[in-house]
């Protein structure tokens, strides 16, 4: 039961981090600028971790993740703004509808491989965006006003649940099946693994949490519009995963945290922002071509418990 | 105890205009150890790929334990009891040795996705069962000392053994070995022969193997099928095959008559 102990230790650390930040926020030590950054950080971590399951674990190169985020963001906005239902209902609805979108897109496209899959998912994400752009019910190109209901508590616990679910999924027979598909699809198939099923499952779970992230995101920003979910957003998420190291959950968390901080600080220098951002990426790729952590997890470095558990 | 396990009748496949394999008939009875040989490009691996569902045959039928396998997905073929190794090793390189075997053990446990995410008791019992079973397989192959090593870090001979262990973990009735001794030295080949004989007895297996190493094939196979240019040219005991003029011709070429 060593692993289980490690698990609770990580959860305890996470709760302490949460409590400290919550206390600093309510006492005014962290201003609205930084609390906004922290919440966006949680959103980005969720997006990175959910895409990590699809690309890093299952090895399916999907670059349409912002599409699922858009579905979640708009669905949750409809639930809270048009139906006046509580935020928590909106979060769950956002996840479920994004999951359906994931199934809808995953079942036909996951027969494709590599570059073809990437292009197909990118195309589907654009289709989602353009559909939203042309639906007047959600404001079309003008966007939609959303009341701010996201708090640090919502953002943090949504992120924590995302990480726990995906880490637990990965360390089970189902997760191993997914990694086997990444390593060698033909061999996985020959070993009795239903590869199509596991690819679709990974896609659906990833889409679910991207939808949840979208809900947290839209209720933080006051205002959402289709352009926020274009392919540049998809690439941002992809960069977190690749920069963190394909196959490393803690790597994608770390990359999402670092890049959120970098881009927040660089927001003050809009002219040079993209240049510096790109330079950071080029430097990391030159010196750490396998990403920040490679395929390792942060916990591997501590040897906390035998194989490590969750990382927060 | 001569139950017909696998019956392959008039099996053939066509890629575009090329008939890669045609009119292949193979009968395997319970508990047999059969060799499939032939020069390079004769269609041996293609035949394996048809038997395991990687390619769908364009003609003929494959019947396994009375069930037709034509057109089934590879994972369903495996679940119905045929498991294989690959000519060029296809291990899950970034997984540990133990995890490689556990992947093949997939259907042993039944805990679902939600049980895994919520860490329900069925998750712990299921994973434990898989681990113990997999360790037992590793022990037979003398790989248990490497269990936490990544598969890609194993020496070549050990990787070959791990592939067989993994194929066995999928709980097959019929094991297909695609050149298990490729790249091994005589000592390793000899050990492998003993190992194959051992697992066959231990697990009550029927084995069909492709091999170029004639000492291995002639040494352990009871019957041998010979393929050349996509067609069966001979079938019989090692002694018969050794003296079959067609086989000699396929391997050495025709005698020059002047």
Boltz contact constraints between the chains, C-beta under 6 A:
constraints:
  - contact:
      token1: [A, 165]
      token2: [B, 117]
      max_distance: 6.0
  - contact:
      token1: [A, 168]
      token2: [B, 117]
      max_distance: 6.0
  - contact:
      token1: [A, 169]
      token2: [B, 117]
      max_distance: 6.0
  - contact:
      token1: [A, 172]
      token2: [B, 116]
      max_distance: 6.0
  - contact:
      token1: [A, 173]
      token2: [B, 106]
      max_distance: 6.0
  - contact:
      token1: [A, 173]
      token2: [B, 109]
      max_distance: 6.0
  - contact:
      token1: [A, 174]
      token2: [B, 113]
      max_distance: 6.0
  - contact:
      token1: [A, 174]
      token2: [B, 116]
      max_distance: 6.0
  - contact:
      token1: [A, 176]
      token2: [B, 99]
      max_distance: 6.0
  - contact:
      token1: [A, 176]
      token2: [B, 102]
      max_distance: 6.0
  - contact:
      token1: [A, 176]
      token2: [B, 103]
      max_distance: 6.0
  - contact:
      token1: [A, 177]
      token2: [B, 106]
      max_distance: 6.0
  - contact:
      token1: [A, 179]
      token2: [B, 95]
      max_distance: 6.0
  - contact:
      token1: [A, 180]
      token2: [B, 92]
      max_distance: 6.0
  - contact:
      token1: [A, 180]
      token2: [B, 103]
      max_distance: 6.0
  - contact:
      token1: [A, 183]
      token2: [B, 92]
      max_distance: 6.0
  - contact:
      token1: [A, 183]
      token2: [B, 93]
      max_distance: 6.0
  - contact:
      token1: [A, 183]
      token2: [B, 94]
      max_distance: 6.0
  - contact:
      token1: [A, 184]
      token2: [B, 90]
      max_distance: 6.0
  - contact:
      token1: [A, 187]
      token2: [B, 90]
      max_distance: 6.0
  - contact:
      token1: [A, 189]
      token2: [B, 74]
      max_distance: 6.0
  - contact:
      token1: [A, 189]
      token2: [B, 75]
      max_distance: 6.0
  - contact:
      token1: [A, 190]
      token2: [B, 74]
      max_distance: 6.0
  - contact:
      token1: [A, 190]
      token2: [B, 84]
      max_distance: 6.0
  - contact:
      token1: [A, 191]
      token2: [B, 103]
      max_distance: 6.0
  - contact:
      token1: [A, 191]
      token2: [B, 104]
      max_distance: 6.0
  - contact:
      token1: [A, 191]
      token2: [B, 170]
      max_distance: 6.0
  - contact:
      token1: [A, 192]
      token2: [B, 75]
      max_distance: 6.0
  - contact:
      token1: [A, 192]
      token2: [B, 78]
      max_distance: 6.0
  - contact:
      token1: [A, 192]
      token2: [B, 79]
      max_distance: 6.0
  - contact:
      token1: [A, 192]
      token2: [B, 106]
      max_distance: 6.0
  - contact:
      token1: [A, 192]
      token2: [B, 107]
      max_distance: 6.0
  - contact:
      token1: [A, 192]
      token2: [B, 170]
      max_distance: 6.0
  - contact:
      token1: [A, 193]
      token2: [B, 75]
      max_distance: 6.0
  - contact:
      token1: [A, 193]
      token2: [B, 106]
      max_distance: 6.0
  - contact:
      token1: [A, 194]
      token2: [B, 75]
      max_distance: 6.0
